[in-house]
Amino acid sequence: MASSLGEGRTPLLPSLGVARRFQLADLTFKLETLNPTGSYKDRFVAAELSHMLARRLRACLATSSGNTGSALAAYAARYAIRCLILVNESAPEGKLLPMRAHGAELVRVRGFGTLPEVTRPVYALLERLTADGALPLVVSAYRYCPAGMAGVEALGRELVEQAGAEPRHVFVPVGGGGLYTAVCRGLARRWPVHAVQPEGCSTVVAAWQRGDDVISPGTSTTRISGLSVPFDIDASAALTELRACGGTGVAVSDEEIYVAQRLLAELEGILAEPAGAAALAGLLKLVEQGRFDRREPAICLVTGSGFKDPRSLAALAAAVEEVAVGPEELPGLLQERAFS
C-alpha cells in the first residue's frame, strides 16, 4: 500500500515584489508550504510509511525538530500506525500541537538537537532499540531512512518539469543535509544547487569554505528551528553533492533569515517559517556581496509554512498597528485611512 495525503506537485511561483526590489531578472519560489501538513517533510513521510506498510509494521520511533513529527503524526493517524517522537526542546508549539492532535506520543529531551554530547548518545540508544528492524527508526536522513529520502528526490525532478531544462540556480536551506542531497540527486547534478545554513550551525558550509572533507560537530547557537543539526547525519553526503554540482555554500545570520521571512510575507504574500526563508536569505546575501549575477535565473525553496512557528509569525504581525474603535468613530477612521 502506498501512503499519501496528496503531497507533491507543489507550485513554482514567480516572484513579484522581491524580484522588483532587488532587480532580479528571474526569481521563483518552490512552495513546499502547500504540502498537506505544510512542509516538504510530507514527501519523506509518505515514502517512508509506504515502505513500512509494505512490511506490515504498525509502530515506529522517530526524532524531529518539528516538521518531520508533524508529518509523521498525520500520516500515521491515517494509516493506524503508532508513533513515539523525540523532539527538540526548542521545537515550536505550532509543530507540537498537530502531533498531539493526531495522537502521537511526544518526549522532549533536554539538549537534544543542540548539544552533540547529548544528541550522539540519544541516537546510539535509539539505534540499539531499533537494530532488529521490527521497530523502525524514522529520521529524515539517508543515513537512517534511504527509502523515505528517495521520495524527496522527486522535488528536484519537479523543478525541471516546471521550470524547463535550461539550467537555473537553486537555493536550498540546510540542516542535517538530507534535503539538499535529495534535491541534487533529483536534479542529477544538472544545475548548481547552493547550500544555505545559519552561521550558528554551519556544518556543511564551514567545511566547504575550509576546503576539507571533515564535518566538525559543535554546539548549535542558531535560533532557526529545523536547521539546528550540529553533527554529521547527512552533512558529508551534502558536502559531496555541493562540490559535485558546482554550488556555493552560504552562511547567513539568524537576523538575515528573519529579514527574508518578512520580505516573503510583505512583498510576496508567502508565509514561511524562518527555516523556510533561509534559501532567500542566502540568495540575497550573494547578491549583496556581488557574488551572484542578478540576470541569472534562481529558484528558492520555501520549505515550511509560517503557521508552523507562531512566535515568529507574531513577531511579523507586531510591526503592524491594530486599531480598535467604536461604531461612531468608524466613518471618520475609514475616511482618514482608506480614502485619503
Secondary structure, 3 states (H helix, E strand, C coil): CCCCCCCCCCCEEECCHHHHHCCCCEEEEEEHHHCCCCECHHHHHHHHHHHHHHCCCCEEEEEECCHHHHHHHHHHHHCCCEEEEEEECCCCHHHHHHHHHCCCEEEEECCCCCCHHHHHHHHHHHHHHCCCCCCCEECCCCCCCHHHHHHHCHHHHHHHHHHCCCCCEEEEECCCCHHHHHHHHHCCCCCCEEEEEEHHHCHHHHHHHHCCCCCCCCCCCCCCCCCCCCCCCCHHHHHHHHHHHCCCEEEECHHHHHHHHHHHHHHHCCCECHHHHHHHHHHHHHHHCCCCCCCCEEEEEECEEHHHCHHHHHHHHCCCCCCCCCHHHHHHHHHHHCCC
